[in-house]
Every structure is written in structure tokens, then in C-alpha cells.
Amino acid sequence: MGRYRIHVSTGAWLFSGSFNRVQLWLVGERGEAELELQLRPARGQVEEFEQDIPQDLGPLQLVKLRKHHSLVDDAWFCDRITVQGPGALEEAAFPCYRWVQGQGVLTLPEGTARLAGNNTLDVFQKHREKELEERQQIYCWATWKEELPMTIAAGSIDDLPPNMRFHEQKRLHYGWAAIAGLMEMVLKYVYTLPSPWKRLEDIDQIFWGQKTALAGSLFEADFILLDGIPANVIQGEQQYLAAPLVMLKMEASGKLLPMVIQLLIPHTRYTMDINTRARNQLISDGGLFDKAWSTGGGGHVQVMRRAMTQLTYRSLCPPDDLADRGLLGIPSALYAHDALRLWEIIARWVRVGEIKGFPVSFQSRAQLCHFLTMCIFTCSAQHAAVNMGQFDWYAWVPNAPGSMRMPPPTIKEDVTMDTVMGSLPSFWQTSLQVIATSLISQPPPDMVPLGHHQEEYFSDPEPKAVLRQFQADLDNLEKEIVARNEQLDLPYEYLKPSLIENSIAI
């Protein structure tokens, strides 16, 4: 019993306020009370009021709310609700940060970062069980293309749950997402000379006098994934692509330099919202890939299917993946160095363990932590590494053309400037490639770096301390990368923590 002081915060996004009335309840260990005051929340405002409650609620566990409407369901974006009970020195925070629609009751637990297993109270257990049941109904699987990973059951952006969509401001900036990678993601150490090179009749002439020096210093970037993929037809013109195999030698300085490139036989060739947009606008029938890339017209789907057959759990975890590809300890492999440091920092944050195969269940907390580290790394650092450099490398189209209008030459003497210009994409295709790589490489205007949050999800001192340590570790890595890059002619900045988005947002 006593007086409670309540603050209700509404988001600052467009249309965050609501003309509908909002009803609140306070739920404690020993009782529940419905508040008499009904709010009409305004955008960017904090409503403050006090309420006298006759019964003894005990320590607060939950806040419940319901939005009532008569004719129009005017959605409301609630940031959070804080409550200070009688005799309490501090406020209890109940984070929301979601759209409130319909007339159902929404239950908010306190932001202590504790789940049902940490809380034996019956009221909390029932809330968590109900929350899981509701999420299983909202988030369902669907098959977009056979032999590809399953997606969320949403044919368009409008089919997504409201809280999984871009805010209105963000929709103004993005229309495409990227599915692409840079060469270091296919680079691997050569333990023995790969079989495709043995077909070269002049292999001895190429490497004569260097066999001893080459021992233990060869790397390859093999694009065999593209071998046999049918190429696109753009504006009635047949496109072409090649599946090159690039051999590189590590110099004494640690730099990897290309030695020879072998072309195989010529061939013809944020996050649920951004993924849904990609499926509907980028890699869909008639999407951007079909208009400008030689792998469009269905070839890109075959590439993804082929890539899926090569995907392993180890390949998603940098310590295992880099070891398997022989890139540990290579001075010029800057991605490898920064990725490992980020993995270690994220792993400490979630208290890492180890697991070897693709998990279908978790038998220990260590296995769960390893899996969570993989998820966080893939959706933040890994995405930054393969996405944010696309404009740097692909905007100069001759450096990395998205399509070829002539098959690769087989005889060096036949190559002229007319051959080169005739092979490069048309002006129209080039424009699309420059525009697309520019859009998908730009940091979002509301970019939130890894380890930071615009929202205040935690109120308990313990999770706040863990988050501060995580941020401090990232700051230290940032300083290391800045100091290293000052010594490089070409800095590697894609894994600077300040440039890594907290999640896949583009």
C-alpha cells in the first residue's frame, strides 16, 4: 500500500504517439492493481503521474498495459515505463521499445536481464511461458526456394510483425540489401598443389627455380562455386562469367601477391525486414540481380544452393574457419586478425564454450554460449566485413564488373582494348552497379555500433556492468586497429568496432 510514481515514455519516431487510450496495471509478488488514470500518449513525451494503491503489492515484477480503441486502431510506440514504489530509493524500469496494437494485454517484465530460470515466482513463470507461445505463433518458417535456408513466413514487408519492420524514417533510405563477399572470405592456404593446376602444361615453366621458395607460401582463392552456373540475359544480350582460380604467394614481408590466375573453361553464365526486401527487390525475379549481374536470371539461386552444400558450423566460427583455411598468423590477413579479436571479445561477453557440429540442441551452457557468439558475430562483424567494403572495391567497375558481355578469352594474343571494352558491362549495367554498391555500403543514418543501444533494456547493476566491460573491450580494439592502420598504405577499417552495425540493418 502507498503512493506509486509512474513515468510512461513514448518513442520519438514518426507516428509514435496515439489518440487511443492506454490502461495500466502494476503486478507485484503479493498482488495486482489496476490504475485509474488512462493515458493518451504523445510522440516523444514522458507522461508522469502518481497513484495511491490501498493493497500491498510487494516488490514489483511486471507492468501490464492495454490500448483501447473505438473506431481506429492507432498504433503506439512505447519506449519504457518506470515505477517508483513507496519507500523505494530507485525506480524500477520496464523496457518495451515496441509497437502496441490491437486491444490485447501486453506484459512487461523488469529490465533485470533475468529469464524464467532465474526467477522462481509463479507470476513470472506464467508470463514467460505465455510470451514464448505468442512468439511461436508470430514467427513461423517458410520455404522461399528449395534447397535454400528457410525464411520467416512473410511474402512482403507488410506481412512482417510490426516490430520487425523499419521505422518510417528508415524506409526512406533503403530499398536493397546485399548478398556478396570479398576475396578474403574464399582465401585458403595451399598444403598441396591443387589438382586444377596440374592440367597446366607449362606449370614447370611458371614455377621453375622457385619450388623450394614456394614451399609453405602458396595460397589460393578458388571461385569454383561459379563453375557451370548459367549466365543471365540482360536487355536481350547474353552475359558471361568465369570461375577463376587465383594463386598467391606470401612474400617475406607477409604480403600476399598474385602469381598467376587460371581461368577455367569459358562459361555462359536489417534482420528480417532487410532480408525480406532483399528477397523481393534484390534477388527476386525481375530484381536488381536480374537487371545488372551475369549471375541473375536464376544463376544466383544456384550459387546459393551450391554454397549451402559447403556451409558448416565451423565455417561460421572464425577460430575454426581461419584455422581450416590456414590463415592464422598471416600478417597481411587483416580480416583474420580483427575477426579473431572481435570473436574473443564477443565470446567473453556471452561466456564462450566450444561445440563442433551443427547443433540441433544444447547440452550445456558452454554450447549455448558458443552458438550465441556465432550468431552475434555473423549478424554484426561478419556482415560489416563483407558488406561495407563493396563500394570501395566494386564502384570502379573495371576492377570488379558485375557482368561480362563476352566470354573470357582463351589466347592472350587475341585480347585488344576493343575486347576489354566489349566485355565490360554496358553503361546502364554499370550505373546500376555503382548505385547499388553505394546504397548498400553507406552506414545507416541511425547507425548503432556494436555493443551500444539507443534503448535502455537493463536496469539491474550486474548486466549494466557486463555491458560496460564489453564496450571497454571494443574501445581497446578500436585503438589497436587505428594504431595499426597508421602504419599501412591501405588501411583495413571494415572491422573497426565503431563502424560495425549492431545488427544487419542494410
KAURNOR-V414114 format. One record per pair of residues at least 24 apart in sequence whose C-alpha atoms are under 7 Angstrom apart, sorted by the first residue. I is the first residue (numbers start at 1). J is the second residue. D is the distance in whole Angstrom. If there is no record, write none. Layout:
BEGIN
i	j	d
I	J	D
I	J	D
END
This chain:
BEGIN
i	j	d
1	53	5
1	54	5
1	55	5
1	56	4
1	57	7
2	52	6
2	53	6
2	54	6
2	86	5
3	50	7
3	51	6
3	52	4
3	53	6
3	85	7
3	86	6
4	50	6
4	51	5
4	52	6
4	83	7
4	84	6
4	85	5
4	86	6
5	49	6
5	50	4
5	51	7
5	83	6
5	84	5
5	85	7
6	48	6
6	49	6
6	50	6
6	82	6
6	83	5
6	84	7
7	46	6
7	47	6
7	48	5
7	49	7
7	81	6
7	82	5
7	83	7
8	46	5
8	47	5
8	48	7
8	80	6
8	81	5
8	82	7
9	45	6
9	46	4
9	47	6
9	78	6
9	79	5
9	80	5
9	81	6
10	41	7
10	42	7
10	43	6
10	44	5
10	45	6
10	46	6
10	77	6
10	78	5
10	79	5
11	43	6
11	44	5
11	77	6
11	78	6
11	79	5
12	43	6
12	44	4
14	168	6
16	43	5
16	76	5
16	77	5
17	41	5
17	42	4
17	43	4
17	76	5
17	77	7
18	42	6
18	74	5
18	75	6
18	76	5
19	74	6
20	67	6
20	68	6
20	69	5
20	74	6
21	67	6
21	68	5
21	69	7
22	65	7
22	66	6
22	67	4
22	68	6
23	65	5
23	66	5
23	67	6
24	64	6
24	65	4
24	66	7
25	63	6
25	64	5
25	65	6
26	62	6
26	63	5
26	64	6
27	57	7
27	60	6
27	61	6
27	62	5
27	63	6
28	57	5
28	58	5
28	59	5
28	60	4
28	61	5
28	62	7
29	57	6
29	58	5
29	59	6
29	60	6
29	61	7
30	56	7
30	57	5
30	58	5
31	56	7
31	57	5
32	57	6
61	109	6
61	110	6
62	107	7
62	108	5
62	109	5
62	110	6
63	107	6
63	108	5
63	109	7
64	105	7
64	106	6
64	107	4
64	108	6
65	105	6
65	106	5
65	107	7
66	103	6
66	104	6
66	105	5
66	106	6
67	102	7
67	103	5
68	103	6
73	101	7
73	102	6
75	99	6
75	100	6
75	101	5
76	100	5
76	101	7
93	459	6
95	456	7
95	457	6
98	163	6
99	162	7
99	163	6
111	457	6
111	458	5
111	459	5
111	460	7
112	458	6
112	459	6
112	460	5
113	458	6
113	463	7
147	305	6
148	305	6
148	308	7
156	276	7
157	273	6
157	276	6
164	272	6
164	273	6
165	273	5
166	273	7
175	277	7
176	277	6
176	278	6
176	281	6
176	282	6
176	440	7
177	274	6
177	275	7
177	277	7
177	278	5
177	282	7
177	440	6
177	506	5
178	387	7
178	440	6
180	386	7
180	387	7
181	386	5
181	387	7
182	386	6
183	221	7
186	221	6
186	222	7
187	219	7
187	220	6
187	221	5
188	219	6
188	220	6
188	221	7
188	325	4
188	326	6
188	327	7
189	218	6
189	219	4
189	220	7
189	325	6
189	326	5
189	327	7
190	218	5
190	219	5
190	220	6
217	249	6
217	250	5
218	247	7
218	248	6
218	249	5
218	250	7
219	247	6
219	248	5
219	249	6
220	245	7
220	246	6
220	247	5
220	248	6
221	245	6
221	246	5
221	247	7
222	246	6
225	303	7
225	306	7
226	303	7
228	267	6
229	269	6
229	299	6
229	302	7
230	268	6
230	269	4
230	299	6
231	268	5
231	269	2
231	294	5
231	295	5
231	299	6
232	269	6
232	294	5
232	295	6
232	296	5
232	297	5
234	291	6
238	405	7
239	268	7
239	269	6
239	294	5
239	403	6
239	404	5
239	405	5
239	406	7
240	267	6
240	268	5
240	269	5
240	294	6
240	403	7
240	404	5
240	405	6
240	406	6
240	407	5
241	267	6
241	268	6
241	269	5
241	294	7
241	403	7
241	404	6
241	407	7
242	266	6
242	267	6
242	408	7
254	330	7
254	331	5
254	332	6
255	332	5
256	332	7
266	407	6
266	408	6
267	407	7
269	294	6
269	295	7
270	503	6
270	504	4
270	505	3
270	506	5
271	503	7
271	504	5
271	505	6
274	505	7
274	506	6
292	402	7
292	403	7
292	429	5
292	432	6
292	433	7
293	402	5
293	403	5
294	402	7
294	403	4
294	404	7
313	357	6
313	358	5
314	356	7
316	374	7
317	374	6
334	492	7
338	495	6
343	377	7
345	470	7
345	473	7
346	373	6
347	373	5
349	470	6
379	503	5
379	504	6
380	450	7
380	500	6
380	501	6
380	502	5
380	503	5
380	504	6
381	495	6
381	500	6
383	504	7
384	494	6
384	495	7
384	500	6
385	494	5
385	495	6
387	441	6
388	441	5
388	494	7
389	441	7
389	494	7
390	437	6
390	441	6
391	437	5
391	438	5
391	441	6
394	437	7
395	434	5
395	437	7
397	430	7
398	424	7
401	425	7
402	433	7
440	506	6
447	501	6
448	501	6
448	502	6
449	497	7
449	498	5
449	499	6
449	500	5
449	501	5
449	502	5
450	497	6
450	500	6
450	501	6
450	502	4
451	502	7
END
